[in-house]
């Protein structure tokens, strides 16, 4: 899938993973499972997860944890793909 197609598809995706007060570690397995089944997964970083940390930084860390690529971050939502 090329960048243009990925951007178009990402726009219409619903959030299916939420990172909350338990942090990134609590969603690694779920995100791995979803990435195994889907080309793109949209993740929302709730206020409790951010705790003063930039969403971009959290998204990059999560991408590293699940060995995925980060398509982009908009607001407090990120899209991941493999």
N, C-alpha and C positions, 0 to 999 in steps of 0.2 A: 504494500500500500504506500503510495507516495504522500508527501507532506500535504498537498492540497486536499486529497481525499480524506486523510486523517483529520484535518482541521474541520472539514465539512461534517464528518461523522461525529467528531467530539462535541460539536455544538449541540447536537440533538440527544446526546447521552444523558441519562439520569444518573445521579449520584448513587452508588451502590456500596460504598465503603465510607464510614465516618470515623475519623480519628478524634477521640475525646480525651477525658482526663487520665485514662490509662496509657496514653501515648502511642507512639509508633509500634512498639513491640507487640501490642495487643492486636494489631491488624495485619501483621506480616503474613501469617498463614492464610488468612482470608483473601488478601490481595493476591498471593501466589495462586491460590485456587481459582480465583476469578480470571487472572491473566492466562491461566492454562486453558480456559474455556472461551475467552473473549479477546478480540484484537485490542480493544481499548477499554480502560476502566477509569471511571471518574471518582475521585476521592475528595471529600470535604474535611477540612481541618477546623474543628470547632474551637471556640475561644479557650476552653479548658486545656486543649492540647497545645495551643500556641504559647500561652503563658509568657508573653514578651518576646518570643522567637518569631522571626519572619517566616511566613508561609513558604517562600521559595527555599529557604534553608531546610525546613522540615520535609518538603517534597523531595529535595535532592537526597536527603538522608534516607528516606523511605525507598526511593528508586534504587539506591545502592543496596539496601537490605534485601530487596526482592529481585535483584539483578534485572531490572527493567530500565527502559528509557523514559525520560520525562518529556512528554509532548509539549506541555506548557502549564503555566499557572495563571489563573485569573481570579483576582480577589483572594478568597481562601479555599479555592477549589483547584485541584490539579488533575491532569489526565496522564495516565501511564500506558505504555505499550511495550511489547516484546517483538 
